Amino acid sequence: MTMPDRVLLLIRYAVFAAFLLAVLVALGSWLVRTRRVSPFGAAGRALRSATDPLMRPVERRVVRSGGNPAQAGWWLVIGVAIVGVLVISLIQWVLNSWGTLTGAIRNHAVIPFAIDVVFKVLIAAIFIRVIASWLGRFRYSPWLRPVYWLTDWLVEPIRRLLPVGGPIDFSPFLALIALWVLRWLVFQIL
Protein backbone atom coordinates (compact mmCIF):
# COMPACT_ATOMS: atom_id res chain seq x y z
CA MET A 1 0.00 0.00 0.00
CA THR A 2 1.42 3.37 -1.00
CA MET A 3 1.74 6.32 1.36
CA PRO A 4 -1.16 8.31 -0.20
CA ASP A 5 -3.38 5.23 0.12
CA ARG A 6 -2.47 4.90 3.79
CA VAL A 7 -3.20 8.59 4.40
CA LEU A 8 -6.56 8.29 2.69
CA LEU A 9 -7.43 5.15 4.65
CA LEU A 10 -6.51 6.88 7.92
CA ILE A 11 -8.68 9.87 7.03
CA ARG A 12 -11.59 7.59 6.16
CA TYR A 13 -11.31 5.88 9.55
CA ALA A 14 -11.16 9.27 11.27
CA VAL A 15 -14.26 10.49 9.42
CA PHE A 16 -16.11 7.28 10.26
CA ALA A 17 -15.13 7.66 13.93
CA ALA A 18 -16.37 11.28 13.91
CA PHE A 19 -19.64 10.13 12.36
CA LEU A 20 -20.09 7.43 15.03
CA LEU A 21 -19.32 9.98 17.73
CA ALA A 22 -21.94 12.34 16.27
CA VAL A 23 -24.50 9.53 16.24
CA LEU A 24 -23.72 8.68 19.87
CA VAL A 25 -23.91 12.34 20.93
CA ALA A 26 -27.23 12.78 19.12
CA LEU A 27 -28.57 9.58 20.66
CA GLY A 28 -27.50 10.61 24.16
CA SER A 29 -29.04 14.04 23.75
CA TRP A 30 -32.24 12.50 22.42
CA LEU A 31 -32.46 10.07 25.35
CA VAL A 32 -32.24 12.92 27.86
CA ARG A 33 -34.47 15.29 25.87
CA THR A 34 -37.29 12.73 25.47
CA ARG A 35 -36.92 11.69 29.13
CA ARG A 36 -36.12 8.09 28.30
CA VAL A 37 -33.28 8.73 30.73
CA SER A 38 -34.11 11.01 33.64
CA PRO A 39 -32.27 14.31 33.14
CA PHE A 40 -31.90 14.64 36.92
CA GLY A 41 -30.46 11.18 37.62
CA ALA A 42 -26.78 10.30 37.56
CA ALA A 43 -26.99 8.80 34.06
CA GLY A 44 -28.90 11.82 32.72
CA ARG A 45 -26.44 14.29 34.20
CA ALA A 46 -23.53 12.29 32.78
CA LEU A 47 -25.16 12.18 29.34
CA ARG A 48 -25.92 15.90 29.45
CA SER A 49 -22.39 16.80 30.51
CA ALA A 50 -21.01 14.63 27.68
CA THR A 51 -23.37 15.77 24.93
CA ASP A 52 -24.14 19.41 25.76
CA PRO A 53 -20.74 20.85 24.71
CA LEU A 54 -21.30 19.47 21.21
CA MET A 55 -25.05 19.97 21.03
CA ARG A 56 -25.36 23.56 22.32
CA PRO A 57 -23.63 25.22 19.34
CA VAL A 58 -25.70 23.12 16.93
CA GLU A 59 -28.92 23.97 18.79
CA ARG A 60 -28.07 27.69 18.73
CA ARG A 61 -27.44 27.54 14.99
CA VAL A 62 -30.68 25.64 14.38
CA VAL A 63 -32.68 28.13 16.47
CA ARG A 64 -31.07 31.11 14.68
CA SER A 65 -32.08 29.54 11.38
CA GLY A 66 -35.68 29.22 12.56
CA GLY A 67 -35.59 25.49 13.21
CA ASN A 68 -36.65 23.32 16.09
CA PRO A 69 -33.85 22.72 18.63
CA ALA A 70 -35.14 19.18 19.14
CA GLN A 71 -33.83 18.40 15.65
CA ALA A 72 -30.28 19.50 16.47
CA GLY A 73 -29.12 15.89 16.78
CA TRP A 74 -30.19 15.15 13.22
CA TRP A 75 -28.44 18.27 12.01
CA LEU A 76 -25.27 17.26 13.84
CA VAL A 77 -25.25 13.78 12.30
CA ILE A 78 -26.09 15.01 8.80
CA GLY A 79 -23.56 17.86 9.05
CA VAL A 80 -20.77 15.54 10.18
CA ALA A 81 -21.62 13.11 7.36
CA ILE A 82 -21.58 15.86 4.72
CA VAL A 83 -18.38 17.45 6.02
CA GLY A 84 -16.78 14.01 6.22
CA VAL A 85 -17.62 13.20 2.62
CA LEU A 86 -16.33 16.60 1.53
CA VAL A 87 -13.08 16.16 3.47
CA ILE A 88 -12.50 12.69 2.03
CA SER A 89 -13.27 13.94 -1.48
CA LEU A 90 -10.99 16.95 -1.09
CA ILE A 91 -8.07 14.90 0.24
CA GLN A 92 -8.58 12.29 -2.49
CA TRP A 93 -8.62 15.06 -5.09
CA VAL A 94 -5.44 16.62 -3.66
CA LEU A 95 -3.65 13.26 -3.64
CA ASN A 96 -4.79 12.44 -7.19
CA SER A 97 -3.79 15.90 -8.39
CA TRP A 98 -0.39 15.54 -6.77
CA GLY A 99 0.11 12.19 -8.49
CA THR A 100 -0.99 13.63 -11.81
CA LEU A 101 1.29 16.66 -11.38
CA THR A 102 4.33 14.54 -10.58
CA GLY A 103 3.53 12.33 -13.59
CA ALA A 104 3.18 15.40 -15.81
CA ILE A 105 6.52 16.74 -14.61
CA ARG A 106 8.21 13.38 -15.25
CA ASN A 107 6.72 13.17 -18.76
CA HIS A 108 7.35 16.84 -19.59
CA ALA A 109 3.63 17.49 -20.02
CA VAL A 110 3.18 20.41 -17.63
CA ILE A 111 1.42 22.71 -20.12
CA PRO A 112 -1.43 20.26 -20.91
CA PHE A 113 -1.74 19.61 -17.18
CA ALA A 114 -2.01 23.35 -16.44
CA ILE A 115 -4.61 23.81 -19.19
CA ASP A 116 -6.62 20.90 -17.79
CA VAL A 117 -6.48 22.42 -14.29
CA VAL A 118 -7.75 25.76 -15.61
CA PHE A 119 -10.70 24.08 -17.31
CA LYS A 120 -11.51 22.05 -14.18
CA VAL A 121 -11.44 25.17 -12.00
CA LEU A 122 -13.78 26.99 -14.40
CA ILE A 123 -16.19 24.03 -14.51
CA ALA A 124 -16.16 23.75 -10.71
CA ALA A 125 -16.78 27.51 -10.41
CA ILE A 126 -19.84 27.24 -12.66
CA PHE A 127 -21.21 24.38 -10.54
CA ILE A 128 -20.60 26.39 -7.35
CA ARG A 129 -22.31 29.40 -8.92
CA VAL A 130 -25.41 27.36 -9.79
CA ILE A 131 -25.66 25.63 -6.41
CA ALA A 132 -25.11 28.93 -4.56
CA SER A 133 -27.92 30.53 -6.57
CA TRP A 134 -30.24 27.71 -5.50
CA LEU A 135 -29.36 28.51 -1.88
CA GLY A 136 -30.01 32.23 -2.35
CA ARG A 137 -26.36 33.27 -2.37
CA PHE A 138 -25.37 35.57 -5.18
CA ARG A 139 -22.48 37.66 -6.46
CA TYR A 140 -22.41 40.07 -3.51
CA SER A 141 -21.55 37.36 -1.02
CA PRO A 142 -17.85 37.74 -0.14
CA TRP A 143 -17.22 34.02 -0.63
CA LEU A 144 -18.79 33.96 -4.08
CA ARG A 145 -17.18 37.04 -5.61
CA PRO A 146 -14.20 35.03 -6.95
CA VAL A 147 -16.58 32.45 -8.45
CA TYR A 148 -18.52 35.14 -10.29
CA TRP A 149 -15.27 36.84 -11.32
CA LEU A 150 -14.06 33.56 -12.84
CA THR A 151 -17.28 32.76 -14.70
CA ASP A 152 -18.89 36.08 -15.68
CA TRP A 153 -16.79 36.38 -18.86
CA LEU A 154 -18.53 33.26 -20.22
CA VAL A 155 -21.94 33.13 -18.51
CA GLU A 156 -23.02 36.76 -18.95
CA PRO A 157 -22.66 36.98 -22.77
CA ILE A 158 -24.61 33.71 -23.09
CA ARG A 159 -27.28 35.07 -20.73
CA ARG A 160 -27.66 38.21 -22.88
CA LEU A 161 -28.10 36.10 -26.03
CA LEU A 162 -30.66 33.70 -24.57
CA PRO A 163 -34.35 34.55 -24.42
CA VAL A 164 -35.84 34.70 -20.92
CA GLY A 165 -36.62 31.15 -19.81
CA GLY A 166 -38.78 31.99 -16.83
CA PRO A 167 -37.35 31.07 -13.46
CA ILE A 168 -34.76 28.72 -14.97
CA ASP A 169 -31.47 30.18 -16.18
CA PHE A 170 -29.92 28.00 -18.89
CA SER A 171 -26.81 30.15 -19.38
CA PRO A 172 -24.58 28.23 -16.89
CA PHE A 173 -25.57 24.96 -18.57
CA LEU A 174 -24.64 26.34 -21.99
CA ALA A 175 -21.43 27.77 -20.53
CA LEU A 176 -20.52 24.27 -19.30
CA ILE A 177 -21.15 22.84 -22.75
CA ALA A 178 -19.04 25.61 -24.29
CA LEU A 179 -16.20 24.89 -21.85
CA TRP A 180 -16.31 21.16 -22.56
CA VAL A 181 -16.22 21.77 -26.31
CA LEU A 182 -13.42 24.31 -25.96
CA ARG A 183 -11.45 21.88 -23.75
CA TRP A 184 -11.90 19.12 -26.32
CA LEU A 185 -10.74 21.42 -29.12
CA VAL A 186 -7.67 22.58 -27.18
CA PHE A 187 -6.62 19.03 -26.42
CA GLN A 188 -7.17 17.99 -30.03
CA ILE A 189 -4.77 20.74 -31.07
CA LEU A 190 -2.19 19.79 -28.43
C-alpha positions in Angstrom: 0.0 0.0 0.0 1.4 3.4 -1.0 1.7 6.3 1.4 -1.2 8.3 -0.2 -3.4 5.2 0.1 -2.5 4.9 3.8 -3.2 8.6 4.4 -6.6 8.3 2.7 -7.4 5.2 4.7 -6.5 6.9 7.9 -8.7 9.9 7.0 -11.6 7.6 6.2 -11.3 5.9 9.5 -11.2 9.3 11.3 -14.3 10.5 9.4 -16.1 7.3 10.3 -15.1 7.7 13.9 -16.4 11.3 13.9 -19.6 10.1 12.4 -20.1 7.4 15.0 -19.3 10.0 17.7 -21.9 12.3 16.3 -24.5 9.5 16.2 -23.7 8.7 19.9 -23.9 12.3 20.9 -27.2 12.8 19.1 -28.6 9.6 20.7 -27.5 10.6 24.2 -29.0 14.0 23.8 -32.2 12.5 22.4 -32.5 10.1 25.3 -32.2 12.9 27.9 -34.5 15.3 25.9 -37.3 12.7 25.5 -36.9 11.7 29.1 -36.1 8.1 28.3 -33.3 8.7 30.7 -34.1 11.0 33.6 -32.3 14.3 33.1 -31.9 14.6 36.9 -30.5 11.2 37.6 -26.8 10.3 37.6 -27.0 8.8 34.1 -28.9 11.8 32.7 -26.4 14.3 34.2 -23.5 12.3 32.8 -25.2 12.2 29.3 -25.9 15.9 29.4 -22.4 16.8 30.5 -21.0 14.6 27.7 -23.4 15.8 24.9 -24.1 19.4 25.8 -20.7 20.8 24.7 -21.3 19.5 21.2 -25.1 20.0 21.0 -25.4 23.6 22.3 -23.6 25.2 19.3 -25.7 23.1 16.9 -28.9 24.0 18.8 -28.1 27.7 18.7 -27.4 27.5 15.0 -30.7 25.6 14.4 -32.7 28.1 16.5 -31.1 31.1 14.7 -32.1 29.5 11.4 -35.7 29.2 12.6 -35.6 25.5 13.2 -36.7 23.3 16.1 -33.8 22.7 18.6 -35.1 19.2 19.1 -33.8 18.4 15.6 -30.3 19.5 16.5 -29.1 15.9 16.8 -30.2 15.1 13.2 -28.4 18.3 12.0 -25.3 17.3 13.8 -25.3 13.8 12.3 -26.1 15.0 8.8 -23.6 17.9 9.1 -20.8 15.5 10.2 -21.6 13.1 7.4 -21.6 15.9 4.7 -18.4 17.5 6.0 -16.8 14.0 6.2 -17.6 13.2 2.6 -16.3 16.6 1.5 -13.1 16.2 3.5 -12.5 12.7 2.0 -13.3 13.9 -1.5 -11.0 17.0 -1.1 -8.1 14.9 0.2 -8.6 12.3 -2.5 -8.6 15.1 -5.1 -5.4 16.6 -3.7 -3.6 13.3 -3.6 -4.8 12.4 -7.2 -3.8 15.9 -8.4 -0.4 15.5 -6.8 0.1 12.2 -8.5 -1.0 13.6 -11.8 1.3 16.7 -11.4 4.3 14.5 -10.6 3.5 12.3 -13.6 3.2 15.4 -15.8 6.5 16.7 -14.6 8.2 13.4 -15.3 6.7 13.2 -18.8 7.4 16.8 -19.6 3.6 17.5 -20.0 3.2 20.4 -17.6 1.4 22.7 -20.1 -1.4 20.3 -20.9 -1.7 19.6 -17.2 -2.0 23.3 -16.4 -4.6 23.8 -19.2 -6.6 20.9 -17.8 -6.5 22.4 -14.3 -7.7 25.8 -15.6 -10.7 24.1 -17.3 -11.5 22.1 -14.2 -11.4 25.2 -12.0 -13.8 27.0 -14.4 -16.2 24.0 -14.5 -16.2 23.8 -10.7 -16.8 27.5 -10.4 -19.8 27.2 -12.7 -21.2 24.4 -10.5 -20.6 26.4 -7.3 -22.3 29.4 -8.9 -25.4 27.4 -9.8 -25.7 25.6 -6.4 -25.1 28.9 -4.6 -27.9 30.5 -6.6 -30.2 27.7 -5.5 -29.4 28.5 -1.9 -30.0 32.2 -2.3 -26.4 33.3 -2.4 -25.4 35.6 -5.2 -22.5 37.7 -6.5 -22.4 40.1 -3.5 -21.5 37.4 -1.0 -17.9 37.7 -0.1 -17.2 34.0 -0.6 -18.8 34.0 -4.1 -17.2 37.0 -5.6 -14.2 35.0 -6.9 -16.6 32.5 -8.4 -18.5 35.1 -10.3 -15.3 36.8 -11.3 -14.1 33.6 -12.8 -17.3 32.8 -14.7 -18.9 36.1 -15.7 -16.8 36.4 -18.9 -18.5 33.3 -20.2 -21.9 33.1 -18.5 -23.0 36.8 -18.9 -22.7 37.0 -22.8 -24.6 33.7 -23.1 -27.3 35.1 -20.7 -27.7 38.2 -22.9 -28.1 36.1 -26.0 -30.7 33.7 -24.6 -34.4 34.5 -24.4 -35.8 34.7 -20.9 -36.6 31.1 -19.8 -38.8 32.0 -16.8 -37.3 31.1 -13.5 -34.8 28.7 -15.0 -31.5 30.2 -16.2 -29.9 28.0 -18.9 -26.8 30.2 -19.4 -24.6 28.2 -16.9 -25.6 25.0 -18.6 -24.6 26.3 -22.0 -21.4 27.8 -20.5 -20.5 24.3 -19.3 -21.2 22.8 -22.7 -19.0 25.6 -24.3 -16.2 24.9 -21.8 -16.3 21.2 -22.6 -16.2 21.8 -26.3 -13.4 24.3 -26.0 -11.5 21.9 -23.8 -11.9 19.1 -26.3 -10.7 21.4 -29.1 -7.7 22.6 -27.2 -6.6 19.0 -26.4 -7.2 18.0 -30.0 -4.8 20.7 -31.1 -2.2 19.8 -28.4 
